[in-house]
């Protein structure tokens, strides 16, 4: 499996597992635990595949930033949750940080 494919599948699993808690836990906590546990386990397995070719700092930063962004946007859309301006700025800063890590690695830059 290609490393970036594994990483994006890992993100999808993380998002699915996290959102299943919100969707299922109130009425079916056991089902929520099973789906979340399976999705998070699969997410980490896929993340470990990504680590083989993508530097750990980059893969983990992208996994976290993309996952949190997707969870946030989907929570706004699905559950009517709201963010303050400061929270939007923090989310943007996290995405920018992941992007800068990726750019620095791709161009061979070092901190």
Order of alpha helices (4+ residues) and beta strands (2+ residues): alpha-alpha-alpha-alpha
